[in-house]
Amino acid sequence: VYALVDVGTQELEGRTNWEVSVIGGFLSRAGTLLFTVQYFRVQVKLSQPLDTRKRAYLEDLNLELGNIQARINGAGTVDYIMEAGINVLPNLL
């Protein structure tokens, strides 16, 4: 017996507040991160022998992640570097 489970989402959005503290709080930065993931999809293929005493086993697992976009505020110039790393580099790979 085979089972194929396919689960996915449409656009996912998230927001978080972040804070980095160095040297016992002497240097600190705080900001926000907003991100959007175009879609997320999981596909699982399971196989179960007719003899139910035997375990089902995973034959295939596929994960698919759509385009990721991020907006970072609070780190100054580093914001642009981190955004480029998140927004551009994965699309080039």
Biopython code that builds the backbone (N, CA, C, O; Angstrom):
import numpy as np
from Bio.PDB.StructureBuilder import StructureBuilder

atoms = [
    (1, "VAL", "N", (0.851, -1.166, 0.000)),
    (1, "VAL", "CA", (0.000, 0.000, 0.000)),
    (1, "VAL", "C", (0.903, 1.237, 0.000)),
    (1, "VAL", "O", (1.837, 1.340, 0.795)),
    (2, "TYR", "N", (0.608, 2.164, -0.899)),
    (2, "TYR", "CA", (1.374, 3.401, -0.991)),
    (2, "TYR", "C", (0.490, 4.581, -0.619)),
    (2, "TYR", "O", (-0.708, 4.592, -0.898)),
    (3, "ALA", "N", (1.099, 5.568, 0.014)),
    (3, "ALA", "CA", (0.392, 6.806, 0.344)),
    (3, "ALA", "C", (1.268, 7.979, -0.071)),
    (3, "ALA", "O", (2.467, 8.009, 0.208)),
    (4, "LEU", "N", (0.661, 8.925, -0.729)),
    (4, "LEU", "CA", (1.359, 10.143, -1.123)),
    (4, "LEU", "C", (0.634, 11.318, -0.476)),
    (4, "LEU", "O", (-0.539, 11.568, -0.752)),
    (5, "VAL", "N", (1.344, 12.029, 0.380)),
    (5, "VAL", "CA", (0.771, 13.175, 1.081)),
    (5, "VAL", "C", (1.468, 14.429, 0.555)),
    (5, "VAL", "O", (2.695, 14.525, 0.560)),
    (6, "ASP", "N", (0.671, 15.370, 0.108)),
    (6, "ASP", "CA", (1.190, 16.608, -0.469)),
    (6, "ASP", "C", (0.531, 17.776, 0.263)),
    (6, "ASP", "O", (-0.677, 17.982, 0.147)),
    (7, "VAL", "N", (1.325, 18.538, 1.018)),
    (7, "VAL", "CA", (0.805, 19.645, 1.810)),
    (7, "VAL", "C", (1.579, 20.907, 1.441)),
    (7, "VAL", "O", (2.799, 20.870, 1.283)),
    (8, "GLY", "N", (0.869, 22.016, 1.305)),
    (8, "GLY", "CA", (1.549, 23.256, 0.952)),
    (8, "GLY", "C", (0.822, 24.472, 1.472)),
    (8, "GLY", "O", (-0.318, 24.397, 1.931)),
    (9, "THR", "N", (1.506, 25.586, 1.390)),
    (9, "THR", "CA", (0.925, 26.856, 1.806)),
    (9, "THR", "C", (1.046, 27.856, 0.666)),
    (9, "THR", "O", (1.786, 27.645, -0.295)),
    (10, "GLN", "N", (0.323, 28.916, 0.792)),
    (10, "GLN", "CA", (0.533, 30.048, -0.099)),
    (10, "GLN", "C", (1.516, 30.973, 0.606)),
    (10, "GLN", "O", (2.368, 30.496, 1.355)),
    (11, "GLU", "N", (1.425, 32.242, 0.396)),
    (11, "GLU", "CA", (2.394, 33.182, 0.953)),
    (11, "GLU", "C", (2.379, 33.185, 2.483)),
    (11, "GLU", "O", (1.324, 33.261, 3.113)),
    (12, "LEU", "N", (3.574, 33.102, 3.060)),
    (12, "LEU", "CA", (3.752, 33.184, 4.510)),
    (12, "LEU", "C", (4.433, 34.505, 4.837)),
    (12, "LEU", "O", (5.380, 34.905, 4.159)),
    (13, "GLU", "N", (3.955, 35.175, 5.868)),
    (13, "GLU", "CA", (4.567, 36.428, 6.298)),
    (13, "GLU", "C", (4.897, 36.333, 7.774)),
    (13, "GLU", "O", (4.172, 35.706, 8.547)),
    (14, "GLY", "N", (5.994, 36.959, 8.156)),
    (14, "GLY", "CA", (6.385, 36.945, 9.559)),
    (14, "GLY", "C", (7.091, 38.231, 9.942)),
    (14, "GLY", "O", (7.569, 38.980, 9.090)),
    (15, "ARG", "N", (7.146, 38.466, 11.230)),
    (15, "ARG", "CA", (7.794, 39.665, 11.757)),
    (15, "ARG", "C", (8.365, 39.317, 13.121)),
    (15, "ARG", "O", (7.728, 38.626, 13.916)),
    (16, "THR", "N", (9.558, 39.798, 13.381)),
    (16, "THR", "CA", (10.157, 39.584, 14.692)),
    (16, "THR", "C", (10.984, 40.803, 15.083)),
    (16, "THR", "O", (11.492, 41.525, 14.225)),
    (17, "ASN", "N", (11.107, 41.016, 16.354)),
    (17, "ASN", "CA", (11.983, 42.056, 16.890)),
    (17, "ASN", "C", (13.264, 41.375, 17.347)),
    (17, "ASN", "O", (13.217, 40.287, 17.921)),
    (18, "TRP", "N", (14.400, 41.999, 17.101)),
    (18, "TRP", "CA", (15.666, 41.406, 17.486)),
    (18, "TRP", "C", (16.510, 42.420, 18.246)),
    (18, "TRP", "O", (16.321, 43.631, 18.129)),
    (19, "GLU", "N", (17.447, 41.891, 19.028)),
    (19, "GLU", "CA", (18.371, 42.744, 19.769)),
    (19, "GLU", "C", (19.694, 42.006, 19.919)),
    (19, "GLU", "O", (19.717, 40.823, 20.259)),
    (20, "VAL", "N", (20.796, 42.707, 19.664)),
    (20, "VAL", "CA", (22.139, 42.155, 19.820)),
    (20, "VAL", "C", (22.877, 43.030, 20.821)),
    (20, "VAL", "O", (22.881, 44.256, 20.709)),
    (21, "SER", "N", (23.502, 42.384, 21.802)),
    (21, "SER", "CA", (24.233, 43.106, 22.832)),
    (21, "SER", "C", (25.639, 42.520, 22.938)),
    (21, "SER", "O", (25.811, 41.302, 23.002)),
    (22, "VAL", "N", (26.641, 43.398, 22.955)),
    (22, "VAL", "CA", (28.034, 42.971, 23.025)),
    (22, "VAL", "C", (28.712, 43.676, 24.197)),
    (22, "VAL", "O", (28.336, 44.789, 24.566)),
    (23, "ILE", "N", (29.691, 43.033, 24.763)),
    (23, "ILE", "CA", (30.482, 43.583, 25.866)),
    (23, "ILE", "C", (29.564, 43.976, 27.033)),
    (23, "ILE", "O", (29.570, 45.121, 27.484)),
    (24, "GLY", "N", (28.802, 43.034, 27.494)),
    (24, "GLY", "CA", (27.942, 43.254, 28.654)),
    (24, "GLY", "C", (26.916, 44.348, 28.473)),
    (24, "GLY", "O", (26.545, 45.009, 29.443)),
    (25, "GLY", "N", (26.448, 44.555, 27.261)),
    (25, "GLY", "CA", (25.425, 45.553, 27.004)),
    (25, "GLY", "C", (25.977, 46.926, 26.652)),
    (25, "GLY", "O", (25.214, 47.861, 26.409)),
    (26, "PHE", "N", (27.308, 47.053, 26.625)),
    (26, "PHE", "CA", (27.922, 48.345, 26.286)),
    (26, "PHE", "C", (27.568, 48.766, 24.865)),
    (26, "PHE", "O", (27.220, 49.921, 24.622)),
    (27, "LEU", "N", (27.659, 47.831, 23.933)),
    (27, "LEU", "CA", (27.248, 48.078, 22.554)),
    (27, "LEU", "C", (26.016, 47.237, 22.270)),
    (27, "LEU", "O", (26.054, 46.013, 22.396)),
    (28, "SER", "N", (24.946, 47.873, 21.895)),
    (28, "SER", "CA", (23.738, 47.098, 21.589)),
    (28, "SER", "C", (22.986, 47.731, 20.425)),
    (28, "SER", "O", (23.040, 48.941, 20.201)),
    (29, "ARG", "N", (22.291, 46.881, 19.701)),
    (29, "ARG", "CA", (21.443, 47.292, 18.579)),
    (29, "ARG", "C", (20.136, 46.533, 18.691)),
    (29, "ARG", "O", (20.106, 45.392, 19.153)),
    (30, "ALA", "N", (19.061, 47.166, 18.268)),
    (30, "ALA", "CA", (17.755, 46.516, 18.233)),
    (30, "ALA", "C", (17.077, 46.898, 16.933)),
    (30, "ALA", "O", (17.335, 47.966, 16.378)),
    (31, "GLY", "N", (16.219, 46.034, 16.456)),
    (31, "GLY", "CA", (15.523, 46.330, 15.209)),
    (31, "GLY", "C", (14.422, 45.334, 14.930)),
    (31, "GLY", "O", (14.009, 44.576, 15.807)),
    (32, "THR", "N", (13.952, 45.345, 13.697)),
    (32, "THR", "CA", (12.882, 44.438, 13.283)),
    (32, "THR", "C", (13.296, 43.703, 12.014)),
    (32, "THR", "O", (14.104, 44.188, 11.222)),
    (33, "LEU", "N", (12.725, 42.535, 11.850)),
    (33, "LEU", "CA", (12.910, 41.729, 10.652)),
    (33, "LEU", "C", (11.526, 41.354, 10.144)),
    (33, "LEU", "O", (10.745, 40.729, 10.861)),
    (34, "LEU", "N", (11.222, 41.737, 8.905)),
    (34, "LEU", "CA", (9.976, 41.357, 8.242)),
    (34, "LEU", "C", (10.354, 40.433, 7.094)),
    (34, "LEU", "O", (11.263, 40.744, 6.324)),
    (35, "PHE", "N", (9.667, 39.302, 6.969)),
    (35, "PHE", "CA", (10.005, 38.392, 5.880)),
    (35, "PHE", "C", (8.746, 37.834, 5.230)),
    (35, "PHE", "O", (7.682, 37.767, 5.847)),
    (36, "THR", "N", (8.892, 37.437, 3.978)),
    (36, "THR", "CA", (7.824, 36.820, 3.204)),
    (36, "THR", "C", (8.403, 35.622, 2.474)),
    (36, "THR", "O", (9.457, 35.716, 1.845)),
    (37, "VAL", "N", (7.709, 34.497, 2.562)),
    (37, "VAL", "CA", (8.074, 33.300, 1.808)),
    (37, "VAL", "C", (6.940, 33.061, 0.822)),
    (37, "VAL", "O", (5.780, 32.960, 1.220)),
    (38, "GLN", "N", (7.265, 32.972, -0.450)),
    (38, "GLN", "CA", (6.249, 32.868, -1.502)),
    (38, "GLN", "C", (5.359, 31.643, -1.305)),
    (38, "GLN", "O", (4.137, 31.748, -1.413)),
    (39, "TYR", "N", (5.949, 30.490, -1.018)),
    (39, "TYR", "CA", (5.181, 29.275, -0.734)),
    (39, "TYR", "C", (6.088, 28.247, -0.073)),
    (39, "TYR", "O", (7.312, 28.359, -0.134)),
    (40, "PHE", "N", (5.485, 27.249, 0.556)),
    (40, "PHE", "CA", (6.211, 26.139, 1.165)),
    (40, "PHE", "C", (5.426, 24.870, 0.858)),
    (40, "PHE", "O", (4.209, 24.831, 1.039)),
    (41, "ARG", "N", (6.115, 23.841, 0.398)),
    (41, "ARG", "CA", (5.438, 22.602, 0.008)),
    (41, "ARG", "C", (6.218, 21.402, 0.536)),
    (41, "ARG", "O", (7.446, 21.365, 0.456)),
    (42, "VAL", "N", (5.497, 20.425, 1.075)),
    (42, "VAL", "CA", (6.081, 19.175, 1.552)),
    (42, "VAL", "C", (5.344, 18.033, 0.876)),
    (42, "VAL", "O", (4.114, 17.992, 0.866)),
    (43, "GLN", "N", (6.106, 17.109, 0.313)),
    (43, "GLN", "CA", (5.521, 15.928, -0.322)),
    (43, "GLN", "C", (6.185, 14.697, 0.295)),
    (43, "GLN", "O", (7.410, 14.573, 0.284)),
    (44, "VAL", "N", (5.366, 13.790, 0.831)),
    (44, "VAL", "CA", (5.856, 12.593, 1.499)),
    (44, "VAL", "C", (5.261, 11.370, 0.816)),
    (44, "VAL", "O", (4.056, 11.310, 0.568)),
    (45, "LYS", "N", (6.112, 10.400, 0.514)),
    (45, "LYS", "CA", (5.653, 9.146, -0.077)),
    (45, "LYS", "C", (5.976, 8.027, 0.907)),
    (45, "LYS", "O", (7.138, 7.790, 1.237)),
    (46, "LEU", "N", (4.923, 7.339, 1.372)),
    (46, "LEU", "CA", (5.059, 6.255, 2.339)),
    (46, "LEU", "C", (4.658, 4.934, 1.710)),
    (46, "LEU", "O", (3.830, 4.885, 0.800)),
    (47, "SER", "N", (5.260, 3.863, 2.212)),
    (47, "SER", "CA", (4.926, 2.525, 1.737)),
    (47, "SER", "C", (4.662, 1.637, 2.945)),
    (47, "SER", "O", (5.430, 1.644, 3.906)),
    (48, "GLN", "N", (3.569, 0.870, 2.893)),
    (48, "GLN", "CA", (3.206, -0.054, 3.971)),
    (48, "GLN", "C", (2.988, -1.430, 3.364)),
    (48, "GLN", "O", (2.105, -1.598, 2.522)),
    (49, "PRO", "N", (3.782, -2.426, 3.780)),
    (49, "PRO", "CA", (3.533, -3.787, 3.293)),
    (49, "PRO", "C", (2.140, -4.264, 3.722)),
    (49, "PRO", "O", (1.588, -3.784, 4.713)),
    (50, "LEU", "N", (1.583, -5.211, 2.965)),
    (50, "LEU", "CA", (0.267, -5.749, 3.327)),
    (50, "LEU", "C", (0.308, -6.466, 4.667)),
    (50, "LEU", "O", (-0.708, -6.535, 5.359)),
    (51, "ASP", "N", (1.461, -7.000, 5.042)),
    (51, "ASP", "CA", (1.634, -7.599, 6.365)),
    (51, "ASP", "C", (1.776, -6.446, 7.360)),
    (51, "ASP", "O", (2.834, -5.821, 7.444)),
    (52, "THR", "N", (0.720, -6.168, 8.104)),
    (52, "THR", "CA", (0.694, -4.993, 8.976)),
    (52, "THR", "C", (1.618, -5.122, 10.186)),
    (52, "THR", "O", (1.779, -4.163, 10.941)),
    (53, "ARG", "N", (2.220, -6.282, 10.378)),
    (53, "ARG", "CA", (3.204, -6.423, 11.458)),
    (53, "ARG", "C", (4.503, -5.714, 11.087)),
    (53, "ARG", "O", (5.312, -5.383, 11.954)),
    (54, "LYS", "N", (4.688, -5.490, 9.804)),
    (54, "LYS", "CA", (5.872, -4.767, 9.346)),
    (54, "LYS", "C", (5.578, -3.268, 9.359)),
    (54, "LYS", "O", (4.445, -2.830, 9.164)),
    (55, "ARG", "N", (6.620, -2.516, 9.590)),
    (55, "ARG", "CA", (6.464, -1.062, 9.684)),
    (55, "ARG", "C", (6.341, -0.408, 8.311)),
    (55, "ARG", "O", (6.864, -0.898, 7.310)),
    (56, "ALA", "N", (5.638, 0.703, 8.304)),
    (56, "ALA", "CA", (5.614, 1.547, 7.108)),
    (56, "ALA", "C", (6.972, 2.237, 7.012)),
    (56, "ALA", "O", (7.626, 2.481, 8.026)),
    (57, "TYR", "N", (7.384, 2.547, 5.802)),
    (57, "TYR", "CA", (8.649, 3.252, 5.666)),
    (57, "TYR", "C", (8.528, 4.396, 4.672)),
    (57, "TYR", "O", (7.698, 4.397, 3.763)),
    (58, "LEU", "N", (9.385, 5.350, 4.893)),
    (58, "LEU", "CA", (9.415, 6.561, 4.085)),
    (58, "LEU", "C", (10.201, 6.284, 2.811)),
    (58, "LEU", "O", (11.379, 5.933, 2.865)),
    (59, "GLU", "N", (9.548, 6.441, 1.669)),
    (59, "GLU", "CA", (10.216, 6.220, 0.390)),
    (59, "GLU", "C", (10.806, 7.498, -0.180)),
    (59, "GLU", "O", (11.875, 7.476, -0.789)),
    (60, "ASP", "N", (10.114, 8.605, 0.016)),
    (60, "ASP", "CA", (10.579, 9.855, -0.580)),
    (60, "ASP", "C", (10.066, 11.033, 0.236)),
    (60, "ASP", "O", (8.948, 11.004, 0.751)),
    (61, "LEU", "N", (10.888, 12.063, 0.349)),
    (61, "LEU", "CA", (10.517, 13.297, 1.037)),
    (61, "LEU", "C", (11.029, 14.462, 0.201)),
    (61, "LEU", "O", (12.228, 14.567, -0.055)),
    (62, "ASN", "N", (10.127, 15.330, -0.220)),
    (62, "ASN", "CA", (10.490, 16.512, -1.008)),
    (62, "ASN", "C", (10.041, 17.764, -0.271)),
    (62, "ASN", "O", (8.889, 17.870, 0.151)),
    (63, "LEU", "N", (10.952, 18.701, -0.121)),
    (63, "LEU", "CA", (10.653, 20.003, 0.468)),
    (63, "LEU", "C", (10.924, 21.055, -0.591)),
    (63, "LEU", "O", (11.963, 21.032, -1.250)),
    (64, "GLU", "N", (9.997, 21.966, -0.751)),
    (64, "GLU", "CA", (10.140, 23.019, -1.753)),
    (64, "GLU", "C", (9.804, 24.353, -1.098)),
    (64, "GLU", "O", (8.753, 24.506, -0.475)),
    (65, "LEU", "N", (10.703, 25.307, -1.245)),
    (65, "LEU", "CA", (10.545, 26.615, -0.634)),
    (65, "LEU", "C", (10.590, 27.671, -1.723)),
    (65, "LEU", "O", (11.520, 27.701, -2.529)),
    (66, "GLY", "N", (9.586, 28.536, -1.748)),
    (66, "GLY", "CA", (9.525, 29.590, -2.757)),
    (66, "GLY", "C", (10.472, 30.736, -2.446)),
    (66, "GLY", "O", (11.285, 30.650, -1.525)),
    (67, "ASN", "N", (10.365, 31.782, -3.200)),
    (67, "ASN", "CA", (11.215, 32.958, -3.058)),
    (67, "ASN", "C", (11.080, 33.570, -1.666)),
    (67, "ASN", "O", (9.977, 33.682, -1.130)),
    (68, "ILE", "N", (12.208, 33.960, -1.092)),
    (68, "ILE", "CA", (12.240, 34.571, 0.236)),
    (68, "ILE", "C", (12.610, 36.045, 0.079)),
    (68, "ILE", "O", (13.566, 36.379, -0.621)),
    (69, "GLN", "N", (11.855, 36.917, 0.728)),
    (69, "GLN", "CA", (12.157, 38.348, 0.749)),
    (69, "GLN", "C", (12.208, 38.798, 2.201)),
    (69, "GLN", "O", (11.377, 38.386, 3.010)),
    (70, "ALA", "N", (13.179, 39.642, 2.536)),
    (70, "ALA", "CA", (13.318, 40.120, 3.910)),
    (70, "ALA", "C", (13.582, 41.620, 3.921)),
    (70, "ALA", "O", (14.225, 42.161, 3.022)),
    (71, "ARG", "N", (13.073, 42.275, 4.954)),
    (71, "ARG", "CA", (13.351, 43.689, 5.225)),
    (71, "ARG", "C", (13.873, 43.754, 6.644)),
    (71, "ARG", "O", (13.203, 43.319, 7.580)),
    (72, "ILE", "N", (15.070, 44.297, 6.803)),
    (72, "ILE", "CA", (15.702, 44.382, 8.112)),
    (72, "ILE", "C", (15.921, 45.852, 8.437)),
    (72, "ILE", "O", (16.414, 46.610, 7.603)),
    (73, "ASN", "N", (15.556, 46.250, 9.643)),
    (73, "ASN", "CA", (15.733, 47.628, 10.101)),
    (73, "ASN", "C", (16.424, 47.624, 11.453)),
    (73, "ASN", "O", (16.134, 46.786, 12.307)),
    (74, "GLY", "N", (17.342, 48.567, 11.642)),
    (74, "GLY", "CA", (17.952, 48.735, 12.954)),
    (74, "GLY", "C", (19.447, 48.505, 13.009)),
    (74, "GLY", "O", (20.081, 48.891, 13.991)),
    (75, "ALA", "N", (20.040, 47.889, 11.990)),
    (75, "ALA", "CA", (21.473, 47.595, 12.034)),
    (75, "ALA", "C", (22.288, 48.572, 11.198)),
    (75, "ALA", "O", (23.491, 48.373, 11.030)),
    (76, "GLY", "N", (21.676, 49.608, 10.677)),
    (76, "GLY", "CA", (22.401, 50.588, 9.872)),
    (76, "GLY", "C", (22.779, 50.029, 8.514)),
    (76, "GLY", "O", (21.958, 49.411, 7.837)),
    (77, "THR", "N", (24.023, 50.246, 8.120)),
    (77, "THR", "CA", (24.500, 49.798, 6.812)),
    (77, "THR", "C", (24.456, 48.281, 6.682)),
    (77, "THR", "O", (24.272, 47.757, 5.584)),
    (78, "VAL", "N", (24.620, 47.589, 7.774)),
    (78, "VAL", "CA", (24.597, 46.122, 7.763)),
    (78, "VAL", "C", (23.235, 45.607, 7.291)),
    (78, "VAL", "O", (23.148, 44.495, 6.770)),
    (79, "ASP", "N", (22.174, 46.396, 7.466)),
    (79, "ASP", "CA", (20.840, 46.013, 6.969)),
    (79, "ASP", "C", (20.900, 45.626, 5.497)),
    (79, "ASP", "O", (20.360, 44.595, 5.094)),
    (80, "TYR", "N", (21.556, 46.454, 4.703)),
    (80, "TYR", "CA", (21.609, 46.226, 3.254)),
    (80, "TYR", "C", (22.390, 44.961, 2.910)),
    (80, "TYR", "O", (22.018, 44.223, 1.998)),
    (81, "ILE", "N", (23.456, 44.717, 3.632)),
    (81, "ILE", "CA", (24.268, 43.516, 3.389)),
    (81, "ILE", "C", (23.473, 42.261, 3.727)),
    (81, "ILE", "O", (23.477, 41.296, 2.963)),
    (82, "MET", "N", (22.786, 42.272, 4.879)),
    (82, "MET", "CA", (21.992, 41.102, 5.274)),
    (82, "MET", "C", (20.822, 40.894, 4.318)),
    (82, "MET", "O", (20.523, 39.757, 3.953)),
    (83, "GLU", "N", (20.161, 41.958, 3.910)),
    (83, "GLU", "CA", (19.051, 41.836, 2.959)),
    (83, "GLU", "C", (19.524, 41.261, 1.635)),
    (83, "GLU", "O", (18.844, 40.418, 1.051)),
    (84, "ALA", "N", (20.673, 41.702, 1.156)),
    (84, "ALA", "CA", (21.209, 41.162, -0.098)),
    (84, "ALA", "C", (21.494, 39.676, 0.049)),
    (84, "ALA", "O", (21.213, 38.896, -0.862)),
    (85, "GLY", "N", (22.045, 39.281, 1.181)),
    (85, "GLY", "CA", (22.325, 37.867, 1.416)),
    (85, "GLY", "C", (21.070, 37.015, 1.430)),
    (85, "GLY", "O", (21.074, 35.891, 0.928)),
    (86, "ILE", "N", (20.001, 37.539, 1.999)),
    (86, "ILE", "CA", (18.745, 36.783, 2.091)),
    (86, "ILE", "C", (17.949, 36.860, 0.791)),
    (86, "ILE", "O", (17.416, 35.850, 0.333)),
    (87, "ASN", "N", (17.864, 38.049, 0.191)),
    (87, "ASN", "CA", (16.993, 38.251, -0.968)),
    (87, "ASN", "C", (17.610, 37.831, -2.297)),
    (87, "ASN", "O", (16.895, 37.369, -3.186)),
    (88, "VAL", "N", (18.913, 37.981, -2.447)),
    (88, "VAL", "CA", (19.540, 37.766, -3.754)),
    (88, "VAL", "C", (20.260, 36.428, -3.858)),
    (88, "VAL", "O", (20.040, 35.688, -4.817)),
    (89, "LEU", "N", (21.106, 36.104, -2.902)),
    (89, "LEU", "CA", (21.944, 34.905, -3.010)),
    (89, "LEU", "C", (21.171, 33.600, -3.220)),
    (89, "LEU", "O", (21.572, 32.817, -4.082)),
    (90, "PRO", "N", (20.088, 33.315, -2.486)),
    (90, "PRO", "CA", (19.373, 32.048, -2.740)),
    (90, "PRO", "C", (18.824, 31.942, -4.162)),
    (90, "PRO", "O", (18.731, 30.840, -4.703)),
    (91, "ASN", "N", (18.461, 33.069, -4.774)),
    (91, "ASN", "CA", (17.946, 33.044, -6.144)),
    (91, "ASN", "C", (19.041, 32.722, -7.153)),
    (91, "ASN", "O", (18.755, 32.216, -8.238)),
    (92, "LEU", "N", (20.284, 33.010, -6.808)),
    (92, "LEU", "CA", (21.396, 32.721, -7.701)),
    (92, "LEU", "C", (21.826, 31.258, -7.638)),
    (92, "LEU", "O", (22.428, 30.745, -8.581)),
    (93, "LEU", "N", (21.520, 30.595, -6.539)),
    (93, "LEU", "CA", (21.949, 29.196, -6.368)),
    (93, "LEU", "C", (21.081, 28.219, -7.091)),
    (93, "LEU", "O", (21.327, 27.014, -7.034)),
]
sb = StructureBuilder()
sb.init_structure("model")
sb.init_model(0)
sb.init_chain("A")
sb.init_seg("    ")
for serial, (resi, resn, name, xyz) in enumerate(atoms, 1):
    if name == "N":
        sb.init_residue(resn, " ", resi, " ")
    sb.init_atom(name, np.array(xyz, "f"), 0.0, 1.0, " ", f" {name:<3s}", serial, name[0])
structure = sb.get_structure()
